[in-house]
């Protein structure tokens, strides 16, 4: 009986550990304790798209601020992201967004373009960051930084940056880019390689905003490229 009771207790302890809330401020607190004052979270979106810019954001939040509901932007609904975007813009000490277009992506490759977008975002902050928390990347700026695997799920600052970057890019897809190329369904698929997008590429060919380096291996558009 005693052994069975211990097993039940061990099981309960495991459940409690697994269900305990994540501490999204653990990294921020650690570096604040090391006397860094302005810690910026940095993330990018649009790396895997066939169309349009890769977009990055840098966000500096007030020390100790807890933003309820902030998480990796991919886990949130569009409505929730829009709501949190407004909260982040209102509450943040500084927010900056960096863009790198399709032509540059083709010239320097997507990895370097994503890093360049992050660099632009960091350099655009109205308050200079003295430490960066980056989602699994390195930003080419002379600022101390930490790359965190799945950072947008483990750091509030990075999660906030992921939301700002995602909403900023989605609004371009739904607004300016959709108006410029209405036949392609950009507002629907946001530039990703969906069936609709591939069908429209096959029928119409690529636009100047399509990433030619991404299309070369797509059989449906090869005849329009070469």
N, C-alpha and C positions, 0 to 999 in steps of 0.2 A: 504493500500500500504506500509506504513511504517513498519507494522508488518511483511509483506511478505519479505521486504528487509532485515529486521533483521534476519529472519529465513534463508535466503540465505547466509547472511554473517556468521551466526553461523555455517552453513553447510560447508562453505569454510574454516573457521578457524579449524574445526574438521579435514577436509581433510589435511590441511597443517600440523597439529600436527601429524596425523597418517603417513604421508609420509616423515616427517623429518628424516634425517639419525640418526641411533643410535650412541650414544657416547661410543665407545668401550674403551676409555681411562679414563672413569670417576673414576673407582676404583683405577687405577694406580696413577692418579693425587692426589686422596684423601690421599693415603698413602705416596706418595712422600712429600706432604705438612706436613705430620707428621714425616718427617725426616728419612723415610726409603729410602735407596739408591738402593739396589738390590732386586727388586720385581720379583719373579718367578711365572709364570703361570704353573699350573700342571693339567694334564688330563690323562685319560687312554682310551684304546680301547680294544675290544675283550672280554668284560665281558660276552656276550651272546653266544659266540662260543662253538661248541662241540669239537673243535680241536685246539691244539696249545696254545701258551703262551698268557697270558694277558700282554699287553704292555702299559707302561706309559712314559710320557715325561715331563720334566721340562725345561722351557725356560725363560731366562732373556733377555729382550730387552732394548736397550738404551732409556733413558728418553726422552719422547716426540716423538719418532719415530712412524710414521704412516705407516702401511703396507697396501696398497690398495688391496682390495679383500679378506683380511683375514676374515674368518668367521668359524662357526661351521663346522668341516670337513665333517659331514654328508650331508651338503647342497651343497658341491662342487663336481664337476666332478673329476675323477681320474687325468685327464690332468691338471686341475687347481691346485689340491693338489700338484702334482709333481712340478709344476712351483713355487708355494708358498713355498714349502719345501726348494728348493734351495735358495730362497730369505731369508728365515728365518735363515738357516744355515749360510749364508753369513753375515747377518746383526746383528744377536744376539750377545750379550756379552758372553753368555754361553748356551749350550744345552746339555742335558743328557737324555738318554733313559734307562728305567729299565724293566726287563723281569722276569716273574714268570711262570714256566712251568706247564704242565698239572698235573703231579704227585703232586706237591705242592698245586695246586688248589684243588685237591681231598682230600688232607690231612687237609687243613686249611679252606676251603670253598672259594668261588669266591670273596666274599666281602673283606675278610681279604687278599686274594691274590692280589686283585686290590690295596688295601692300601699298601701292601708290595712293589708292583711294583712302586707305587708313591714314597715311601720312598727311594727305590734304585735310582730312577731318581733324586730326590732332593740331596741325598748324593753324587751322581756322578758329580754334577756341579763343574766346575773348579773355579768358583767364588761362594763363600758361599752366599746363599740368606739370607737376613735379614727379608723378609716378603714373605708369600705365598698367592697367589690367587688360590683357588682350586675349581674344578668343583664338587660342591655338596658332598664333602667328607672331611675327616680329615686325615692328614698325621702324622704318629707317629714320629715326629722329634721335638726337642725343639726350634722351630722357630714360631714366631707369624704368624697367618694365618686366612684367611677368607674363609668360604665355600659359594659359590655363586650358587644358583639354576640356571640351564641353563647357567652356567658360560661361556661355549664355544660360546654362542651367545651374551654375554654381556661384555666380557673382551677380549681385543686383546691378552693379554699374554696367557690366557687360550686357546683361539682359536688357537694361534700359537702352543701351546703344543699339542692340539688335532690333528692338521695337521701333526706334526712331529711324533706323536705316530701312527697315521693311516698309513702314508706312510711307516714308518719303519716296521710295521706289514705286510702290503700288499706286500712289497718287499720280505719278508721272505716267504709269501704264494706263490708268483709267482716264486720264485727262489729256495732256499734251501729246503723248505718243499715240494714243487711240485716235485722236483727232487727225493726226498726221498720216496714219496708215490704217484707216478704218476697216479695210478688207481683211486684215490679218487676225483680228480677234485679240489684240494685245491686252485689252481690258479684262478678258476672260482668263487667258493662260499666263499672263504676266511675262511672256517671253520664253517660257519653258517649252520643252519639246513634246508637247501634247499631240494627240492625233490630229486635232483641228489645226494646230500650228503647222504640222508637217504637211498636211493636205494643202493648206494655203500656200506654203512655200513651193510645193510641187506644181501648183496651178499658176502662181504669179511670179515665182522667183524671189530672190532675196532683195530687201531694201538696203539703202546705205547704212541703216542702223543694225543690220544683222552682222553677227560675228563670223566672218568668212572662214576663219580658222576652225570654228566649231562645225561648220557645214560640210567640210571637205569629205568627211567620212559618212555623210548621210546620202544614201543612194537616191533618195527622192529628189534631191536638188542638184545632183552632180551635173546634169546636162545644162542647167541654167548658169553654172559657175564656170564651165570650161568650154 
